[in-house]
Structures are given as C-alpha cells and as structure tokens.
Amino acid sequence: MDSLSKRFGRRVKEVRCSLNITQEQLADMADIDRGHMGHIERGTKCPSLNKVEQIAKALNVQEHMLMRD
C-alpha cells in the first residue's frame, strides 16, 4: 500500500495535468518552492496542512479532493 504522501502527490499531479498546468506554474500559483513541489508530487516530502490548503486553492479544489484515491 502506498503512503498517504505518495497518494496525495499522485492526486495533485493528476489534477494539475488535467488542468494543463506545469509543475512550475502550480508551484508559483501556490507560492511553494518549485523543488519542494516536485518532492510533494513524488511523495518524498509530506506537505504541511498549510501547503495542502495552498495547493488546493491553486488547483481550485477542496482539500479532501486531493486526499482520495
């Protein structure tokens, strides 16, 4: 079973790609360092709740949508 971080990162990438947004654009929109965003999407870093909120707002989705499989 994948960790929550990996599932979250995979979902962020899925939503981002469906919106045709680059990882760099999302990082800028969410005010998150580009390198850190890469780690979040790969599931190698666990984002804080504040970062989860920033990412969700940038993607225009509710936070719980990024937590589901």
C-alpha positions, -999 to 999 in steps of 0.1 A, spaced: 0 0 0 13 34 -9 18 60 18 -5 89 22 22 112 9 26 92 -23 -12 91 -29 -15 128 -22 13 136 -46 -1 114 -73 -35 131 -70 -20 166 -71 -2 156 -103 -33 141 -118 -54 172 -111 -26 195 -123 -22 176 -155 -59 176 -162 -58 214 -160 -28 216 -183 -7 234 -156 30 227 -154 46 218 -120 64 252 -121 32 271 -127 14 253 -98 43 260 -75 41 297 -84 3 297 -80 5 280 -46 35 301 -35 56 269 -29 92 264 -39 94 245 -73 118 219 -59 95 213 -29 65 209 -52 84 182 -70 91 164 -38 54 167 -28 43 152 -62 67 123 -59 56 117 -23 91 121 -9 80 151 13 49 153 34 33 187 30 21 207 60 -16 213 63 -10 249 52 7 237 20 -22 213 13 -45 243 16 -23 264 -7 -22 236 -33 -59 230 -32 -67 267 -36 -43 270 -66 -60 240 -82 -94 253 -73 -105 221 -55 -114 213 -19 -86 198 2 -104 165 6 -104 160 -32 -66 157 -30 -68 130 -4 -89 105 -22 -77 77 -45 
